[in-house]
Amino acid sequence: MEGLTLYHYLFLGLILFVIGISGSILCKNVIKVLISIEFMLCGININFIAFASYCGSPAYDGLIFGLFYTGIGAVELAVALYIFYLMYKKKLSDNIEHYGDL
């Protein structure tokens, strides 16, 4: 029996990215949309780290990009949650259709 190959990790990253895209398109709740965007970033991180592990990059480019994207995702989530908090205080709703005047 063969172990996990690069294609297994790429498929996992693709599944997470597709879940994120479908969640961000189909959900009406702002928090669910933000979580879907985080799923997309997680799929991208898995692909970067899988390529770094299997291609044998001596400079650890994929790992650095994965770490960079994790930091970008944390900052993006913090800023988006703060903007949502300010908008929620004004509209008192978490439905994304009520925020068309942004």
Summary of the structure (lengths in Angstrom):
residues: 102
radius of gyration: 17.0
end to end distance: 54.1
largest distance: 58.1
contacts: 270
relative contact order: 0.13
helix: 80%
strand: 2%
